[in-house]
Amino acid sequence: MPPFQSAYRSGHSTETAVLKVISDIIDAADCQKVTLLALLDMSAAFDDHSILLQRLQVSYGVTGLALQWLDRS
C-alpha cells in the first residue's frame, strides 16, 4: 500500500489526507515555492465514461497521455 494512502487504513481518513496536503503546501510556501493544487473527482460526472473522453478529445483537444490518464477502462 502506498505510504500516503488514507483509504482503508486504520488511523487514516480524509482528514489525515487533507492535513498532509496542507502541511505540504505550508512547507512549499516556507521555501518560497509555487504551489498548485488541482482536484478532479469524476466518479459520478458521467454515467458513460466514454462520453466524457470523447467530449474532452473533440471539444477541448485533449489527446495522448493526458487522455489516457482519464481513461479508467
PyMOL Python script that loads the backbone (N, CA, C, O; Angstrom):
from pymol import cmd

cmd.read_pdbstr("""\
ATOM      1  N   MET A   1       0.844  -1.180   0.000  1.00  0.00           N
ATOM      2  CA  MET A   1       0.000   0.000   0.000  1.00  0.00           C
ATOM      3  C   MET A   1       0.890   1.245   0.000  1.00  0.00           C
ATOM      4  O   MET A   1       1.862   1.309   0.754  1.00  0.00           O
ATOM      5  N   PRO A   2       0.570   2.223  -0.831  1.00  0.00           N
ATOM      6  CA  PRO A   2       1.378   3.455  -0.843  1.00  0.00           C
ATOM      7  C   PRO A   2       1.408   4.103   0.541  1.00  0.00           C
ATOM      8  O   PRO A   2       0.406   4.077   1.257  1.00  0.00           O
ATOM      9  N   PRO A   3       2.539   4.679   0.921  1.00  0.00           N
ATOM     10  CA  PRO A   3       2.671   5.223   2.277  1.00  0.00           C
ATOM     11  C   PRO A   3       1.711   6.350   2.611  1.00  0.00           C
ATOM     12  O   PRO A   3       1.386   6.556   3.781  1.00  0.00           O
ATOM     13  N   PHE A   4       1.246   7.093   1.591  1.00  0.00           N
ATOM     14  CA  PHE A   4       0.354   8.217   1.867  1.00  0.00           C
ATOM     15  C   PHE A   4      -1.102   7.911   1.557  1.00  0.00           C
ATOM     16  O   PHE A   4      -1.931   8.821   1.545  1.00  0.00           O
ATOM     17  N   GLN A   5      -1.430   6.655   1.307  1.00  0.00           N
ATOM     18  CA  GLN A   5      -2.830   6.290   1.065  1.00  0.00           C
ATOM     19  C   GLN A   5      -3.585   6.344   2.375  1.00  0.00           C
ATOM     20  O   GLN A   5      -3.142   5.787   3.380  1.00  0.00           O
ATOM     21  N   SER A   6      -4.720   7.009   2.366  1.00  0.00           N
ATOM     22  CA  SER A   6      -5.513   7.144   3.592  1.00  0.00           C
ATOM     23  C   SER A   6      -6.698   6.195   3.624  1.00  0.00           C
ATOM     24  O   SER A   6      -7.145   5.802   4.701  1.00  0.00           O
ATOM     25  N   ALA A   7      -7.206   5.827   2.475  1.00  0.00           N
ATOM     26  CA  ALA A   7      -8.385   4.949   2.441  1.00  0.00           C
ATOM     27  C   ALA A   7      -8.013   3.531   2.880  1.00  0.00           C
ATOM     28  O   ALA A   7      -6.936   3.025   2.562  1.00  0.00           O
ATOM     29  N   TYR A   8      -8.908   2.920   3.600  1.00  0.00           N
ATOM     30  CA  TYR A   8      -8.792   1.513   4.010  1.00  0.00           C
ATOM     31  C   TYR A   8      -7.593   1.239   4.913  1.00  0.00           C
ATOM     32  O   TYR A   8      -7.059   0.129   4.923  1.00  0.00           O
ATOM     33  N   ARG A   9      -7.173   2.245   5.667  1.00  0.00           N
ATOM     34  CA  ARG A   9      -6.067   2.068   6.597  1.00  0.00           C
ATOM     35  C   ARG A   9      -6.508   2.522   7.975  1.00  0.00           C
ATOM     36  O   ARG A   9      -7.135   3.570   8.131  1.00  0.00           O
ATOM     37  N   SER A  10      -6.179   1.737   8.944  1.00  0.00           N
ATOM     38  CA  SER A  10      -6.508   2.065  10.323  1.00  0.00           C
ATOM     39  C   SER A  10      -5.793   3.354  10.725  1.00  0.00           C
ATOM     40  O   SER A  10      -4.598   3.507  10.473  1.00  0.00           O
ATOM     41  N   GLY A  11      -6.513   4.266  11.340  1.00  0.00           N
ATOM     42  CA  GLY A  11      -5.933   5.512  11.809  1.00  0.00           C
ATOM     43  C   GLY A  11      -5.747   6.559  10.720  1.00  0.00           C
ATOM     44  O   GLY A  11      -5.150   7.608  10.966  1.00  0.00           O
ATOM     45  N   HIS A  12      -6.251   6.287   9.521  1.00  0.00           N
ATOM     46  CA  HIS A  12      -6.147   7.239   8.416  1.00  0.00           C
ATOM     47  C   HIS A  12      -7.547   7.550   7.907  1.00  0.00           C
ATOM     48  O   HIS A  12      -8.446   6.712   7.955  1.00  0.00           O
ATOM     49  N   SER A  13      -7.707   8.762   7.423  1.00  0.00           N
ATOM     50  CA  SER A  13      -9.020   9.184   6.939  1.00  0.00           C
ATOM     51  C   SER A  13      -8.836  10.314   5.939  1.00  0.00           C
ATOM     52  O   SER A  13      -7.712  10.697   5.613  1.00  0.00           O
ATOM     53  N   THR A  14      -9.937  10.833   5.466  1.00  0.00           N
ATOM     54  CA  THR A  14      -9.835  12.004   4.597  1.00  0.00           C
ATOM     55  C   THR A  14      -9.225  13.178   5.367  1.00  0.00           C
ATOM     56  O   THR A  14      -8.558  14.034   4.785  1.00  0.00           O
ATOM     57  N   GLU A  15      -9.459  13.208   6.663  1.00  0.00           N
ATOM     58  CA  GLU A  15      -8.883  14.277   7.483  1.00  0.00           C
ATOM     59  C   GLU A  15      -7.360  14.198   7.485  1.00  0.00           C
ATOM     60  O   GLU A  15      -6.696  15.225   7.344  1.00  0.00           O
ATOM     61  N   THR A  16      -6.795  13.013   7.640  1.00  0.00           N
ATOM     62  CA  THR A  16      -5.339  12.892   7.630  1.00  0.00           C
ATOM     63  C   THR A  16      -4.780  13.207   6.242  1.00  0.00           C
ATOM     64  O   THR A  16      -3.685  13.760   6.130  1.00  0.00           O
ATOM     65  N   ALA A  17      -5.510  12.865   5.199  1.00  0.00           N
ATOM     66  CA  ALA A  17      -5.072  13.189   3.837  1.00  0.00           C
ATOM     67  C   ALA A  17      -5.043  14.704   3.629  1.00  0.00           C
ATOM     68  O   ALA A  17      -4.097  15.237   3.048  1.00  0.00           O
ATOM     69  N   VAL A  18      -6.072  15.390   4.102  1.00  0.00           N
ATOM     70  CA  VAL A  18      -6.134  16.856   3.969  1.00  0.00           C
ATOM     71  C   VAL A  18      -5.027  17.508   4.790  1.00  0.00           C
ATOM     72  O   VAL A  18      -4.409  18.473   4.341  1.00  0.00           O
ATOM     73  N   LEU A  19      -4.776  16.995   5.971  1.00  0.00           N
ATOM     74  CA  LEU A  19      -3.700  17.544   6.806  1.00  0.00           C
ATOM     75  C   LEU A  19      -2.339  17.392   6.126  1.00  0.00           C
ATOM     76  O   LEU A  19      -1.501  18.289   6.222  1.00  0.00           O
ATOM     77  N   LYS A  20      -2.108  16.271   5.441  1.00  0.00           N
ATOM     78  CA  LYS A  20      -0.854  16.061   4.708  1.00  0.00           C
ATOM     79  C   LYS A  20      -0.729  17.075   3.578  1.00  0.00           C
ATOM     80  O   LYS A  20       0.343  17.645   3.376  1.00  0.00           O
ATOM     81  N   VAL A  21      -1.807  17.307   2.844  1.00  0.00           N
ATOM     82  CA  VAL A  21      -1.781  18.272   1.746  1.00  0.00           C
ATOM     83  C   VAL A  21      -1.501  19.677   2.288  1.00  0.00           C
ATOM     84  O   VAL A  21      -0.675  20.402   1.734  1.00  0.00           O
ATOM     85  N   ILE A  22      -2.179  20.058   3.358  1.00  0.00           N
ATOM     86  CA  ILE A  22      -1.972  21.382   3.958  1.00  0.00           C
ATOM     87  C   ILE A  22      -0.535  21.531   4.443  1.00  0.00           C
ATOM     88  O   ILE A  22       0.083  22.581   4.264  1.00  0.00           O
ATOM     89  N   SER A  23      -0.011  20.487   5.051  1.00  0.00           N
ATOM     90  CA  SER A  23       1.372  20.512   5.526  1.00  0.00           C
ATOM     91  C   SER A  23       2.349  20.695   4.366  1.00  0.00           C
ATOM     92  O   SER A  23       3.302  21.467   4.470  1.00  0.00           O
ATOM     93  N   ASP A  24       2.112  19.986   3.262  1.00  0.00           N
ATOM     94  CA  ASP A  24       2.979  20.115   2.084  1.00  0.00           C
ATOM     95  C   ASP A  24       2.907  21.523   1.498  1.00  0.00           C
ATOM     96  O   ASP A  24       3.922  22.068   1.067  1.00  0.00           O
ATOM     97  N   ILE A  25       1.711  22.114   1.481  1.00  0.00           N
ATOM     98  CA  ILE A  25       1.540  23.478   0.966  1.00  0.00           C
ATOM     99  C   ILE A  25       2.284  24.482   1.847  1.00  0.00           C
ATOM    100  O   ILE A  25       2.952  25.382   1.339  1.00  0.00           O
ATOM    101  N   ILE A  26       2.170  24.329   3.144  1.00  0.00           N
ATOM    102  CA  ILE A  26       2.859  25.233   4.074  1.00  0.00           C
ATOM    103  C   ILE A  26       4.367  25.096   3.929  1.00  0.00           C
ATOM    104  O   ILE A  26       5.085  26.096   3.925  1.00  0.00           O
ATOM    105  N   ASP A  27       4.856  23.844   3.808  1.00  0.00           N
ATOM    106  CA  ASP A  27       6.295  23.626   3.622  1.00  0.00           C
ATOM    107  C   ASP A  27       6.782  24.279   2.341  1.00  0.00           C
ATOM    108  O   ASP A  27       7.848  24.893   2.326  1.00  0.00           O
ATOM    109  N   ALA A  28       6.012  24.154   1.262  1.00  0.00           N
ATOM    110  CA  ALA A  28       6.389  24.757  -0.018  1.00  0.00           C
ATOM    111  C   ALA A  28       6.405  26.279   0.092  1.00  0.00           C
ATOM    112  O   ALA A  28       7.307  26.929  -0.437  1.00  0.00           O
ATOM    113  N   ALA A  29       5.421  26.843   0.768  1.00  0.00           N
ATOM    114  CA  ALA A  29       5.369  28.302   0.947  1.00  0.00           C
ATOM    115  C   ALA A  29       6.563  28.788   1.764  1.00  0.00           C
ATOM    116  O   ALA A  29       7.135  29.837   1.471  1.00  0.00           O
ATOM    117  N   ASP A  30       6.933  28.030   2.780  1.00  0.00           N
ATOM    118  CA  ASP A  30       8.101  28.401   3.591  1.00  0.00           C
ATOM    119  C   ASP A  30       9.381  28.416   2.760  1.00  0.00           C
ATOM    120  O   ASP A  30      10.298  29.186   3.043  1.00  0.00           O
ATOM    121  N   CYS A  31       9.443  27.569   1.740  1.00  0.00           N
ATOM    122  CA  CYS A  31      10.611  27.507   0.848  1.00  0.00           C
ATOM    123  C   CYS A  31      10.440  28.418  -0.359  1.00  0.00           C
ATOM    124  O   CYS A  31      11.236  28.374  -1.297  1.00  0.00           O
ATOM    125  N   GLN A  32       9.405  29.240  -0.334  1.00  0.00           N
ATOM    126  CA  GLN A  32       9.080  30.183  -1.418  1.00  0.00           C
ATOM    127  C   GLN A  32       8.904  29.481  -2.761  1.00  0.00           C
ATOM    128  O   GLN A  32       9.344  29.982  -3.796  1.00  0.00           O
ATOM    129  N   LYS A  33       8.256  28.316  -2.736  1.00  0.00           N
ATOM    130  CA  LYS A  33       7.950  27.572  -3.959  1.00  0.00           C
ATOM    131  C   LYS A  33       6.519  27.860  -4.384  1.00  0.00           C
ATOM    132  O   LYS A  33       5.642  28.092  -3.552  1.00  0.00           O
ATOM    133  N   VAL A  34       6.303  27.840  -5.670  1.00  0.00           N
ATOM    134  CA  VAL A  34       4.955  28.000  -6.205  1.00  0.00           C
ATOM    135  C   VAL A  34       4.211  26.689  -5.969  1.00  0.00           C
ATOM    136  O   VAL A  34       4.765  25.610  -6.182  1.00  0.00           O
ATOM    137  N   THR A  35       2.973  26.781  -5.536  1.00  0.00           N
ATOM    138  CA  THR A  35       2.195  25.591  -5.235  1.00  0.00           C
ATOM    139  C   THR A  35       0.889  25.602  -6.018  1.00  0.00           C
ATOM    140  O   THR A  35       0.198  26.618  -6.081  1.00  0.00           O
ATOM    141  N   LEU A  36       0.566  24.478  -6.603  1.00  0.00           N
ATOM    142  CA  LEU A  36      -0.672  24.328  -7.359  1.00  0.00           C
ATOM    143  C   LEU A  36      -1.368  23.062  -6.884  1.00  0.00           C
ATOM    144  O   LEU A  36      -0.751  22.001  -6.789  1.00  0.00           O
ATOM    145  N   LEU A  37      -2.641  23.179  -6.589  1.00  0.00           N
ATOM    146  CA  LEU A  37      -3.442  22.026  -6.184  1.00  0.00           C
ATOM    147  C   LEU A  37      -4.616  21.908  -7.141  1.00  0.00           C
ATOM    148  O   LEU A  37      -5.444  22.813  -7.240  1.00  0.00           O
ATOM    149  N   ALA A  38      -4.679  20.800  -7.834  1.00  0.00           N
ATOM    150  CA  ALA A  38      -5.788  20.549  -8.760  1.00  0.00           C
ATOM    151  C   ALA A  38      -6.518  19.304  -8.288  1.00  0.00           C
ATOM    152  O   ALA A  38      -5.905  18.255  -8.091  1.00  0.00           O
ATOM    153  N   LEU A  39      -7.807  19.418  -8.110  1.00  0.00           N
ATOM    154  CA  LEU A  39      -8.624  18.299  -7.654  1.00  0.00           C
ATOM    155  C   LEU A  39      -9.648  17.964  -8.724  1.00  0.00           C
ATOM    156  O   LEU A  39     -10.289  18.855  -9.282  1.00  0.00           O
ATOM    157  N   LEU A  40      -9.797  16.694  -9.005  1.00  0.00           N
ATOM    158  CA  LEU A  40     -10.723  16.253 -10.031  1.00  0.00           C
ATOM    159  C   LEU A  40     -11.409  14.981  -9.559  1.00  0.00           C
ATOM    160  O   LEU A  40     -10.753  13.957  -9.369  1.00  0.00           O
ATOM    161  N   ASP A  41     -12.702  15.034  -9.370  1.00  0.00           N
ATOM    162  CA  ASP A  41     -13.487  13.866  -8.973  1.00  0.00           C
ATOM    163  C   ASP A  41     -14.498  13.590 -10.070  1.00  0.00           C
ATOM    164  O   ASP A  41     -15.501  14.293 -10.199  1.00  0.00           O
ATOM    165  N   MET A  42     -14.229  12.571 -10.849  1.00  0.00           N
ATOM    166  CA  MET A  42     -15.115  12.237 -11.965  1.00  0.00           C
ATOM    167  C   MET A  42     -15.946  10.992 -11.669  1.00  0.00           C
ATOM    168  O   MET A  42     -16.536  10.410 -12.579  1.00  0.00           O
ATOM    169  N   SER A  43     -15.995  10.587 -10.420  1.00  0.00           N
ATOM    170  CA  SER A  43     -16.656   9.327 -10.078  1.00  0.00           C
ATOM    171  C   SER A  43     -18.120   9.297 -10.495  1.00  0.00           C
ATOM    172  O   SER A  43     -18.639   8.233 -10.831  1.00  0.00           O
ATOM    173  N   ALA A  44     -18.784  10.425 -10.480  1.00  0.00           N
ATOM    174  CA  ALA A  44     -20.198  10.442 -10.870  1.00  0.00           C
ATOM    175  C   ALA A  44     -20.478  11.485 -11.950  1.00  0.00           C
ATOM    176  O   ALA A  44     -21.630  11.854 -12.177  1.00  0.00           O
ATOM    177  N   ALA A  45     -19.433  11.952 -12.606  1.00  0.00           N
ATOM    178  CA  ALA A  45     -19.608  13.021 -13.585  1.00  0.00           C
ATOM    179  C   ALA A  45     -20.410  12.560 -14.796  1.00  0.00           C
ATOM    180  O   ALA A  45     -21.248  13.303 -15.307  1.00  0.00           O
ATOM    181  N   PHE A  46     -20.162  11.362 -15.246  1.00  0.00           N
ATOM    182  CA  PHE A  46     -20.836  10.829 -16.421  1.00  0.00           C
ATOM    183  C   PHE A  46     -21.177   9.371 -16.163  1.00  0.00           C
ATOM    184  O   PHE A  46     -20.336   8.611 -15.684  1.00  0.00           O
ATOM    185  N   ASP A  47     -22.408   8.976 -16.478  1.00  0.00           N
ATOM    186  CA  ASP A  47     -22.771   7.564 -16.356  1.00  0.00           C
ATOM    187  C   ASP A  47     -21.974   6.724 -17.350  1.00  0.00           C
ATOM    188  O   ASP A  47     -21.569   5.603 -17.046  1.00  0.00           O
ATOM    189  N   ASP A  48     -21.757   7.276 -18.537  1.00  0.00           N
ATOM    190  CA  ASP A  48     -20.987   6.600 -19.576  1.00  0.00           C
ATOM    191  C   ASP A  48     -19.671   7.363 -19.731  1.00  0.00           C
ATOM    192  O   ASP A  48     -19.630   8.438 -20.331  1.00  0.00           O
ATOM    193  N   HIS A  49     -18.611   6.797 -19.189  1.00  0.00           N
ATOM    194  CA  HIS A  49     -17.310   7.468 -19.152  1.00  0.00           C
ATOM    195  C   HIS A  49     -16.792   7.783 -20.560  1.00  0.00           C
ATOM    196  O   HIS A  49     -16.041   8.740 -20.747  1.00  0.00           O
ATOM    197  N   SER A  50     -17.190   6.985 -21.538  1.00  0.00           N
ATOM    198  CA  SER A  50     -16.713   7.219 -22.908  1.00  0.00           C
ATOM    199  C   SER A  50     -17.211   8.551 -23.460  1.00  0.00           C
ATOM    200  O   SER A  50     -16.555   9.154 -24.309  1.00  0.00           O
ATOM    201  N   ILE A  51     -18.370   9.016 -22.981  1.00  0.00           N
ATOM    202  CA  ILE A  51     -18.886  10.319 -23.411  1.00  0.00           C
ATOM    203  C   ILE A  51     -17.944  11.429 -22.953  1.00  0.00           C
ATOM    204  O   ILE A  51     -17.636  12.345 -23.715  1.00  0.00           O
ATOM    205  N   LEU A  52     -17.495  11.341 -21.719  1.00  0.00           N
ATOM    206  CA  LEU A  52     -16.557  12.334 -21.194  1.00  0.00           C
ATOM    207  C   LEU A  52     -15.270  12.333 -22.012  1.00  0.00           C
ATOM    208  O   LEU A  52     -14.793  13.393 -22.417  1.00  0.00           O
ATOM    209  N   LEU A  53     -14.709  11.162 -22.256  1.00  0.00           N
ATOM    210  CA  LEU A  53     -13.461  11.067 -23.011  1.00  0.00           C
ATOM    211  C   LEU A  53     -13.625  11.649 -24.415  1.00  0.00           C
ATOM    212  O   LEU A  53     -12.761  12.381 -24.897  1.00  0.00           O
ATOM    213  N   GLN A  54     -14.735  11.319 -25.058  1.00  0.00           N
ATOM    214  CA  GLN A  54     -14.982  11.836 -26.408  1.00  0.00           C
ATOM    215  C   GLN A  54     -15.121  13.352 -26.394  1.00  0.00           C
ATOM    216  O   GLN A  54     -14.568  14.032 -27.259  1.00  0.00           O
ATOM    217  N   ARG A  55     -15.851  13.884 -25.426  1.00  0.00           N
ATOM    218  CA  ARG A  55     -16.044  15.332 -25.339  1.00  0.00           C
ATOM    219  C   ARG A  55     -14.716  16.058 -25.081  1.00  0.00           C
ATOM    220  O   ARG A  55     -14.453  17.108 -25.667  1.00  0.00           O
ATOM    221  N   LEU A  56     -13.890  15.493 -24.204  1.00  0.00           N
ATOM    222  CA  LEU A  56     -12.591  16.096 -23.934  1.00  0.00           C
ATOM    223  C   LEU A  56     -11.715  16.105 -25.181  1.00  0.00           C
ATOM    224  O   LEU A  56     -10.999  17.071 -25.444  1.00  0.00           O
ATOM    225  N   GLN A  57     -11.781  15.025 -25.941  1.00  0.00           N
ATOM    226  CA  GLN A  57     -10.952  14.925 -27.138  1.00  0.00           C
ATOM    227  C   GLN A  57     -11.450  15.842 -28.254  1.00  0.00           C
ATOM    228  O   GLN A  57     -10.667  16.584 -28.847  1.00  0.00           O
ATOM    229  N   VAL A  58     -12.739  15.793 -28.534  1.00  0.00           N
ATOM    230  CA  VAL A  58     -13.289  16.550 -29.665  1.00  0.00           C
ATOM    231  C   VAL A  58     -13.419  18.038 -29.346  1.00  0.00           C
ATOM    232  O   VAL A  58     -13.003  18.884 -30.137  1.00  0.00           O
ATOM    233  N   SER A  59     -13.992  18.353 -28.196  1.00  0.00           N
ATOM    234  CA  SER A  59     -14.275  19.757 -27.873  1.00  0.00           C
ATOM    235  C   SER A  59     -13.079  20.523 -27.333  1.00  0.00           C
ATOM    236  O   SER A  59     -12.956  21.727 -27.559  1.00  0.00           O
ATOM    237  N   TYR A  60     -12.196  19.831 -26.619  1.00  0.00           N
ATOM    238  CA  TYR A  60     -11.108  20.533 -25.942  1.00  0.00           C
ATOM    239  C   TYR A  60      -9.717  20.114 -26.411  1.00  0.00           C
ATOM    240  O   TYR A  60      -8.718  20.664 -25.947  1.00  0.00           O
ATOM    241  N   GLY A  61      -9.640  19.151 -27.323  1.00  0.00           N
ATOM    242  CA  GLY A  61      -8.353  18.753 -27.881  1.00  0.00           C
ATOM    243  C   GLY A  61      -7.459  17.957 -26.963  1.00  0.00           C
ATOM    244  O   GLY A  61      -6.250  17.888 -27.183  1.00  0.00           O
ATOM    245  N   VAL A  62      -8.035  17.350 -25.928  1.00  0.00           N
ATOM    246  CA  VAL A  62      -7.239  16.522 -25.014  1.00  0.00           C
ATOM    247  C   VAL A  62      -6.928  15.203 -25.716  1.00  0.00           C
ATOM    248  O   VAL A  62      -7.841  14.498 -26.145  1.00  0.00           O
ATOM    249  N   THR A  63      -5.650  14.870 -25.834  1.00  0.00           N
ATOM    250  CA  THR A  63      -5.233  13.648 -26.519  1.00  0.00           C
ATOM    251  C   THR A  63      -4.050  13.021 -25.794  1.00  0.00           C
ATOM    252  O   THR A  63      -3.572  13.537 -24.784  1.00  0.00           O
ATOM    253  N   GLY A  64      -3.598  11.913 -26.326  1.00  0.00           N
ATOM    254  CA  GLY A  64      -2.375  11.276 -25.846  1.00  0.00           C
ATOM    255  C   GLY A  64      -2.410  10.890 -24.390  1.00  0.00           C
ATOM    256  O   GLY A  64      -3.407  10.370 -23.888  1.00  0.00           O
ATOM    257  N   LEU A  65      -1.300  11.153 -23.715  1.00  0.00           N
ATOM    258  CA  LEU A  65      -1.141  10.748 -22.321  1.00  0.00           C
ATOM    259  C   LEU A  65      -2.184  11.396 -21.414  1.00  0.00           C
ATOM    260  O   LEU A  65      -2.701  10.748 -20.504  1.00  0.00           O
ATOM    261  N   ALA A  66      -2.494  12.655 -21.653  1.00  0.00           N
ATOM    262  CA  ALA A  66      -3.498  13.335 -20.819  1.00  0.00           C
ATOM    263  C   ALA A  66      -4.839  12.622 -20.893  1.00  0.00           C
ATOM    264  O   ALA A  66      -5.515  12.476 -19.875  1.00  0.00           O
ATOM    265  N   LEU A  67      -5.232  12.178 -22.071  1.00  0.00           N
ATOM    266  CA  LEU A  67      -6.493  11.452 -22.228  1.00  0.00           C
ATOM    267  C   LEU A  67      -6.384  10.071 -21.594  1.00  0.00           C
ATOM    268  O   LEU A  67      -7.352   9.580 -21.014  1.00  0.00           O
ATOM    269  N   GLN A  68      -5.230   9.447 -21.697  1.00  0.00           N
ATOM    270  CA  GLN A  68      -5.033   8.125 -21.096  1.00  0.00           C
ATOM    271  C   GLN A  68      -5.148   8.182 -19.577  1.00  0.00           C
ATOM    272  O   GLN A  68      -5.640   7.237 -18.961  1.00  0.00           O
ATOM    273  N   TRP A  69      -4.702   9.275 -18.967  1.00  0.00           N
ATOM    274  CA  TRP A  69      -4.814   9.415 -17.514  1.00  0.00           C
ATOM    275  C   TRP A  69      -6.260   9.331 -17.070  1.00  0.00           C
ATOM    276  O   TRP A  69      -6.551   8.826 -15.986  1.00  0.00           O
ATOM    277  N   LEU A  70      -7.165   9.822 -17.897  1.00  0.00           N
ATOM    278  CA  LEU A  70      -8.573   9.876 -17.541  1.00  0.00           C
ATOM    279  C   LEU A  70      -9.346   8.636 -17.949  1.00  0.00           C
ATOM    280  O   LEU A  70     -10.492   8.453 -17.538  1.00  0.00           O
ATOM    281  N   ASP A  71      -8.725   7.779 -18.759  1.00  0.00           N
ATOM    282  CA  ASP A  71      -9.395   6.582 -19.261  1.00  0.00           C
ATOM    283  C   ASP A  71      -9.259   5.466 -18.232  1.00  0.00           C
ATOM    284  O   ASP A  71      -8.177   4.904 -18.062  1.00  0.00           O
ATOM    285  N   ARG A  72     -10.334   5.151 -17.559  1.00  0.00           N
ATOM    286  CA  ARG A  72     -10.291   4.147 -16.497  1.00  0.00           C
ATOM    287  C   ARG A  72     -10.647   2.749 -17.000  1.00  0.00           C
ATOM    288  O   ARG A  72     -10.749   1.820 -16.199  1.00  0.00           O
ATOM    289  N   SER A  73     -10.838   2.582 -18.306  1.00  0.00           N
ATOM    290  CA  SER A  73     -11.198   1.253 -18.809  1.00  0.00           C
ATOM    291  C   SER A  73      -9.994   0.351 -18.945  1.00  0.00           C
ATOM    292  O   SER A  73     -10.129  -0.801 -19.356  1.00  0.00           O
TER     293      SER A  73
END
""", "prot")
cmd.dss("prot")
cmd.show_as("cartoon", "prot")
cmd.util.cbc("prot")
cmd.orient("prot")
